[in-house]
């Protein structure tokens, strides 16, 4: 069967032949108009690359990734404001006190509760690496037994410390696989001792490394929460403010609201005991993604402003290049006006002509998107030290000073949502950039279009 | 000629329309990207109110409960004495000019912040008319002097701030010039009284130049008090920092090396030990890094780069197509005696005209954007009233400067994007260009 290249009535032919013809034509045009192709592909690539970088950053922060697979049913409390004098005086800490753990542990809709503090950096613990003989200060997380239940770490050897270990403040540690390899030259380090300047701590478990892209769980050495007495609350201290972040999982994501209400109620009940003191949770506990936007200690985050800011950025990343592409396609339409006129004269409908242009254009968009995807990966990997933190505005978790290199897990960069986003971006860019100029070009009467050839 | 060019641009409005639309959107977006960078830059360039050079801060640490190095027989009194001994030892280093014991909230670019409400008189206190001020305090132990150590200057004389001998016992206040202006409308306030909410008052002993606690923010009204006592808790090492100034001409790196090698081992007493000290400069950078200031700059510069690349590509594409379409016109101009330069200039003028028209349209939207209250000094700062705002950051100059910078960047990129295809087109021989005529 021969293909009619004039009338454009593709319904006579199979869909695959139509696509093949359009792509063949697009390929020929790509080769003929190198400048157009370069600018179009570069514009699409830039738009896709920047949008994907943004996507990867937020995917890592919000999606279930190792070892934070329970993010979608986890509530977070990492901020508390203690008010006195009717709210006129207040102070705030980036966390809660150990007393809060006791208050919340028996809630009806609580599945698991984990506590963690990044105050480990204040312990001043450093060790000497055997290979280089250099003094090294690892990333230390102070965690309780529940931490290992909320966050599903993969234990290579050994097991986490128990509730008894935490309460009795035993010098035990869980370490990351890379730490085990650096210090003991083996990942099977359970039972061995870390020597922090003469301070010997027994390793009770070795876990697969977390990622520095998420500092909530990243650590090289995990010590019992009350290690060194740093987080032990004075018994007379009635404030629930402290330096511990709490992670509470509900049995299902549907029960998170109930759990939230229970937490707020119990803190309210606790405050009734004291005449002039309010422990203000400032709207917490937060669902996981919301906790990321809690940047200012003691203040309610302006979520809608943050989301508006991100949407504004995404729109700019899509529409500025799209205007570029519109202009390019518009001028190409001018060049092809006579061709479109001839086709229309032979009975081609506007719909079929628009379909043809969009399909031809799709090839260019796909090439641009693939280059954009590669560029996004390159930028994220090459500039990971700052790219992954670029959207952080100094919240409690990102504020920690980390000298450890940025590490990724494969699932952070290669995942179905990412590829669906690439596909979505292709379709959006193609539609936005090609549809309007084509419709505008097809408005002209056939005589005008054919005449334009002269 | 101008009329001619405007007419030509208008006649090709359909082709120019897309690039115009892109420039309008890009102009608006670029402005919102340039503005925060401008704000942070001007804040950074504004005088700090203290000196960074040769200034350091030392953190004293202690061996914890589980540490094998911890001496469990050490009493609290011994610890307190040891703490003072360490400070004295820093003071006795021959390279050190002055030392002061300060709390974490009394150190520039430190993570803590302490503030209070103060009143000019009791009537104002009753009416709730206050000036909110940041509080710094230092310990007068061992003749510590925060003004000397930080390099803060007297606002009236420009010289060193004079601290009366009885300043600590009398609980005298030293205030920044911004605080003085907010409270009394003048900086000549030595001897005046300021009141706390409870009605207690104290006298002002000196006025110093505005001081920026955070480098990328304007100065906030600051009050410095002298602490006569010592917070005597087992966590004293968490409460205090030892700030010191080296003598002029001392090599800081050599001092740090000598200090850690020779002095630090002698400071390992009563479970205390010295960790590495930081310079004021590194503290400033660390604060900006950890609090998202550098992240914001990186983000805005990346977005600016993205926008400019798009504009560049757009201008190259548009003018390439336009040059091809006007090949005969160029050939005719060349044959009538126009030089390459004349042709390039004409196209550049067209380009500049499009950019200018687009930016004027963007400006209309930007004025509305600015008037909607999107030009805050610090996001989320609420009602914070800064001591003084550099005039370049006042609303009108800031809007004008940001607009000018944005326009110049847009224009530059657009002209660079234009010149590449235009030079190529203008290079053509008249005979070649007119072959099809």
Interface residues (C-beta under 8 A of the other chain):
Chain A: X35 X36 X39 X42 X43 X46 X50 X122 X123 X124 X169 X171 X196 X197 X198 X199 X200 X201 X227 X228 X229 X230 X295 X296 X299 X302 X313 X316 X317 X319 X320 X321 X323 X324 X326 X327 X328 X330 X331 X334 X386 X389 X390 X391 X392 X393 X394 X398 X399 X400 X401 X437
Chain B: X14 X15 X17 X18 X19 X21 X22 X25 X26 X29 X61 X62 X63 X64 X65 X66 X67 X68 X69 X238 X273 X275 X286 X289 X290 X291 X292 X293 X294 X295 X296 X298 X299 X302 X303 X306 X307 X309 X310 X313 X314 X316 X317 X318 X320 X321 X380
